[in-house]
């Protein structure tokens, strides 16, 4: 997807509940927001409080790479005061729609490019502190840039402050800044919690094999290395060849990797096949990556989603 141009930034959301076509929230404010993913919907709702209404287009469990909006949802995007998207090529089914929405004058916030995006396959973790002057920018090709920014709570804390600042310009005095700062603080606390939980994993065991390249930001933040994926590339729409799967099995065998991390938004059959080929004690562990979880899953919010996925990684690799 081409990066959106001439973007006007504002974001907001209300309390989130499950709807038939996606996640909907109703706040008390006059601002109406449409958000593409459930992860961003939860983030903006925490900044908005009850001062706005939000519609999240993708239902819980939907794969953000393959979801396409209905004609009714396109109309809702055009009627909204703001459309919030991840960008960086994540919402592949929205590409033409978003271009049309922007051309029609809609206000769009594309958060991904504002959060220090990294290229796919990043494996340099020498800068453990992620200094502010660190430059992860690639050559501008969205297809080579990783869109999965929400898997890093530190970047999401920055997203909360960005949303709050822009909302303050749109509607001063509604408490956006205070709520944004409070939620950013929660995400920073989550980062410290995850960092402490993962500290028990030996450096030699910090090797990840994933369903697709969804954990690049997590790996970059917490000093892991993604050594292989079941589906090639950063989209779930790829089709692995038998040669590629055989190569992955060989890599896992050579490195002694005994866990494949699958995803709640994708069938695990291919991951199970890779594990079966290796035999022995190879585990397939399901993570929440592309969507919040259903009620009762323990991953109903962005913070809970990141916490439970990090915990499952810690348990699988630290045992």
C-alpha positions in Angstrom: 0.0 0.0 0.0 1.3 3.5 -0.9 1.9 5.7 2.1 -1.0 8.1 2.6 -0.2 11.6 1.7 -1.4 14.9 3.0 -2.5 13.3 6.3 -4.4 15.3 8.8 -4.0 13.8 12.3 -6.6 13.4 15.0 -7.7 10.3 17.0 -10.3 9.3 19.5 -12.4 6.4 20.6 -15.0 5.4 23.1 -15.6 2.3 25.1 -15.4 -0.9 23.0 -17.9 -3.6 22.6 -18.3 -6.4 20.0 -20.5 -5.6 17.0 -21.7 -7.7 14.2 -19.4 -6.2 11.5 -16.6 -5.1 13.9 -16.0 -3.5 17.2 -18.1 -0.4 18.1 -17.9 2.0 20.9 -20.2 4.9 21.9 -18.8 7.8 23.9 -20.6 11.0 24.9 -18.7 13.4 22.7 -19.5 14.7 19.2 -16.3 13.5 17.5 -16.9 10.3 15.4 -13.9 8.1 14.7 -13.5 5.0 12.5 -10.5 2.8 13.3 -9.3 -0.1 11.2 -7.9 -2.6 13.8 -9.0 -3.7 17.2 -5.5 -3.0 18.7 -5.6 0.7 17.6 -9.2 0.9 18.6 -8.3 0.0 22.2 -5.5 2.5 22.2 -7.5 5.5 21.0 -10.4 4.6 23.3 -8.1 5.0 26.2 -7.1 8.4 25.1 -10.7 9.5 24.2 -12.4 8.3 27.4 -16.1 9.2 27.0 -15.6 12.2 24.8 -16.1 10.5 21.4 -17.6 7.7 19.5 -15.5 5.0 17.8 -16.2 2.3 15.2 -13.6 -0.4 14.8 -14.0 -2.0 11.4 -12.2 -5.3 11.8 -14.0 -7.8 14.1 -12.1 -9.6 16.8 -10.0 -12.4 15.4 -9.8 -10.9 11.9 -6.5 -10.9 10.0 -5.6 -7.3 9.3 -3.7 -8.3 6.2 -6.7 -9.9 4.5 -9.7 -8.0 5.8 -11.6 -5.9 3.3 -14.3 -3.3 4.3 -17.9 -3.6 3.2 -19.6 -0.8 1.3 -21.4 0.3 4.5 -18.0 0.5 6.3 -16.6 2.6 3.4 -19.5 5.0 3.9 -18.8 5.2 7.6 -15.2 6.1 6.8 -16.3 8.9 4.6 -18.7 10.2 7.2 -16.3 10.1 10.1 -14.5 13.0 11.6 -11.4 10.9 11.6 -10.2 7.6 10.2 -7.3 6.0 12.1 -5.2 3.4 10.3 -2.0 1.6 11.0 -0.5 2.1 7.6 2.8 0.8 6.3 1.0 -1.7 4.1 -0.8 -3.5 6.9 -4.4 -3.0 5.8 -3.9 -4.5 2.3 -7.6 -4.8 1.7 -8.0 -1.1 2.4 -5.4 0.3 -0.1 -7.8 1.6 -2.8 -10.5 2.6 -0.3 -8.1 4.7 1.8 -6.8 6.5 -1.3 -10.4 7.3 -2.2 -11.2 8.4 1.3 -8.2 10.8 1.4 -9.0 12.1 -2.0 -12.5 12.9 -0.8 -11.1 15.0 2.0 -11.4 12.7 5.0 -9.1 13.3 8.0 -6.8 10.3 8.3 -4.2 9.5 10.9 -1.6 6.9 9.7 0.2 6.0 12.9 2.8 3.5 11.7 5.1 6.0 9.9 5.2 8.2 13.0 6.5 5.5 15.3 10.1 5.0 14.1 9.4 2.0 11.8 12.0 -0.7 11.1 12.7 -2.8 8.1 11.8 -6.5 8.0 14.5 -8.8 9.1 16.1 -6.4 11.5 18.6 -8.4 13.7 20.8 -5.7 15.2 20.1 -5.4 18.9 23.4 -3.7 20.0 21.6 -0.6 21.1 19.6 -2.0 24.0 18.4 1.4 25.1 16.8 2.4 21.7 18.2 5.9 21.8 16.1 8.7 20.4 18.6 9.4 17.7 18.4 5.8 16.4 17.3 5.8 12.8 15.3 2.7 11.7 14.0 4.4 8.5 14.3 2.4 5.3 14.3 3.7 1.8 10.6 4.6 1.8 9.4 1.4 0.2 6.4 0.4 2.4 6.8 -3.3 1.3 10.2 -3.5 3.0 9.0 -1.8 6.2 7.5 -3.8 9.0 3.9 -2.5 9.9 3.5 -4.5 13.2 4.3 -1.5 15.4 1.7 -2.3 18.0 3.8 -5.3 19.2 6.1 -2.8 21.0 4.5 -1.2 24.1 7.1 1.6 24.0 6.0 2.7 20.5 2.4 2.4 21.6 3.1 4.8 24.5 4.4 7.2 21.9 1.3 6.7 19.8 -0.9 7.6 22.8 0.9 10.9 23.2 0.6 11.6 19.5 -3.1 11.0 19.5 -3.6 13.1 22.6 -1.6 16.1 21.2 -3.6 16.1 18.0 -6.9 15.8 19.8 -6.0 18.7 22.0 -5.7 20.8 18.8 -9.0 19.6 17.5 -11.0 20.0 20.7 -9.0 21.8 23.5 -9.9 21.2 27.1 -11.5 17.7 26.8 -8.8 15.9 28.9 -7.0 14.3 25.9 -3.5 15.1 27.2 -4.1 13.8 30.7 -5.7 10.5 29.4 -3.0 10.1 26.8 -0.2 10.6 29.4 -1.9 8.2 31.8 -2.3 5.5 29.2 1.3 6.0 27.9 2.5 5.5 31.5 0.5 2.2 31.7 2.2 1.0 28.5 5.7 2.0 29.8 4.9 0.0 33.0 3.9 -2.9 30.8 7.2 -2.7 29.0 9.1 -2.9 32.3 7.0 -5.9 33.4 7.6 -7.7 30.1 11.3 -6.9 30.2 11.6 -8.4 33.7 9.6 -11.5 32.8 11.8 -12.2 29.7 15.1 -11.6 31.6 15.2 -15.2 32.7 15.6 -16.4 29.1 19.2 -17.0 28.2 20.5 -15.1 25.2 21.2 -18.3 23.3 17.5 -19.2 23.6 16.2 -15.9 22.3 15.4 -17.3 18.8 11.9 -17.0 17.4 10.3 -19.0 14.6 6.9 -17.4 13.9 3.9 -17.9 11.6 4.8 -14.8 9.7 7.0 -11.8 10.4 4.8 -10.2 13.0 7.3 -10.1 15.9 10.0 -7.9 14.5 9.3 -5.0 16.8 9.0 -7.3 19.8 12.3 -8.9 18.9 13.9 -5.5 18.4 12.7 -4.2 21.7 13.5 -7.3 23.8 16.7 -8.6 22.2 15.4 -11.6 20.3 16.1 -12.8 16.8 13.5 -14.0 14.3 15.3 -16.9 12.6 12.5 -18.2 10.5 8.8 -17.9 9.5 6.3 -20.4 8.3 4.7 -18.0 5.8 7.3 -16.0 4.0 7.5 -12.2 4.5 5.5 -9.8 6.5 2.0 -10.6 5.2 -0.1 -13.6 6.0 -1.1 -13.7 2.3 2.1 -15.4 1.2 2.2 -19.1 0.2 5.1 -21.1 1.4 6.6 -23.6 -1.0 7.6 -27.1 0.1 11.3 -26.1 -0.4 10.8 -23.1 2.0 9.2 -25.3 4.6 12.0 -27.8 4.3 14.5 -25.0 4.7 12.8 -23.8 7.8 12.8 -27.3 9.3 16.6 -27.5 8.6 17.2 -24.1 10.2 15.3 -25.1 13.3 17.1 -28.4 13.6 20.5 -26.7 13.1 19.8 -24.0 15.7 18.0 -26.3 18.2 14.8 -24.3 18.1 11.9 -26.3 19.5 9.0 -23.8 19.5 6.9 -22.5 16.6 4.8 -19.4 17.5 1.5 -19.5 15.7 -1.2 -16.8 15.7 -4.8 -16.6 16.7 -5.8 -14.9 13.4 -4.4 -17.8 11.3 -4.9 -21.6 11.1 -2.0 -23.4 12.7 -1.9 -26.3 10.3 1.3 -25.3 8.6 3.0 -24.6 11.9 1.8 -28.0 13.2 3.2 -29.6 10.0 6.6 -28.1 10.6 6.6 -29.2 14.2 5.6 -32.7 13.1 8.4 -32.9 10.7 10.9 -32.1 13.4 9.3 -34.5 15.9 10.4 -34.8 19.4 9.3 -32.1 21.9 8.6 -29.3 19.4 5.7 -27.1 20.6 3.3 -24.9 18.7 2.4 -22.0 20.9 -0.4 -19.6 19.8 0.1 -15.9 20.3 -2.2 -12.8 19.9 -0.6 -10.7 17.2 -3.1 -9.3 14.7 -6.1 -8.8 16.9 -7.4 -8.5 20.4 -8.9 -11.6 21.9 -12.5 -12.6 22.4 -14.1 -12.0 25.8 -12.6 -14.5 28.3 -9.4 -14.9 26.3 -7.2 -12.8 28.6 -6.3 -10.6 25.6 -9.3 -8.3 25.5 -7.2 -5.1 25.6 -3.9 -4.1 23.9 -2.1 -4.2 27.3 -3.5 -7.7 28.1 -2.8 -8.9 24.6 0.9 -7.9 24.8 1.2 -9.2 28.3 -0.2 -12.7 27.5 1.8 -13.1 24.3 5.0 -12.1 26.1 4.2 -14.5 29.0 3.6 -17.4 26.5 7.0 -16.6 24.9 8.7 -16.5 28.3 7.1 -19.8 29.3 7.9 -21.6 26.1 11.6 -20.4 25.8 12.4 -20.3 29.5 11.4 -23.8 30.3 
